[in-house]
Amino acid sequence: MTTPSTPSLAEQALELLSHGTGLGDIMGYSDTEYEALYSLGYNHYSQERYLDAVKCFGFLVAHNTMEPRYMSAFACTLQMLKRYREAIQYHSTASVMDLEDPLPTFHTAECFIALEMHQEAREALTLVLAQCDTPQWQDLRQRSETLLARLPETDSGGTDTPVSEVTS
């Protein structure tokens, strides 16, 4: 039984979480354990075992919400599972976590295209182009320009060329 001066375990956990402490920190997971699980998820993803990968990356996101790599990996896996609306949420979060990286916004545009939300895709690709101002991002700039040029003017109907052909 708890007394008024001794908060319960649940109250302590809520207090920590409300101050930015991750669930993994509360559970005591180490960076080594996170990296091992990330490697496992990456291997699953590389082998196109997306259902297994999404479990690994979902665990990582739930337990360490401040790591952009985990957020991006989870979002990309959701995208491969054609869970585009969820993927958009996580790509957007990853984008905000690292404003210098245009990849999450590019992947968001791909999801919008898959959902035939062409205006939103156009806006996302325009943001990507604005971010791709260094030589390291020239390939992504070209891919974005190609996608942008192939988008229909309206949101009705699909694209003539599948996104997979343009982004591969």
NORKA-V316000 format. One record per run of one state. SS is the DSSP state (H for helix, E for strand, - for the rest). FROM is the first residue (numbers start at 0). LEN is the number of residues. If there is no record, write none. Layout:
[[SS/FROM/LEN] [SS/FROM/LEN]]
//
This chain:
[[-/0/8] [H/8/10] [-/18/4] [H/22/5] [-/27/3] [H/30/16] [-/46/3] [H/49/14] [-/63/4] [H/67/13] [-/80/3] [H/83/14] [-/97/5] [H/102/12] [-/114/3] [H/117/14] [-/131/3] [H/134/16] [-/150/12] [H/162/5] [-/167/1]]
//
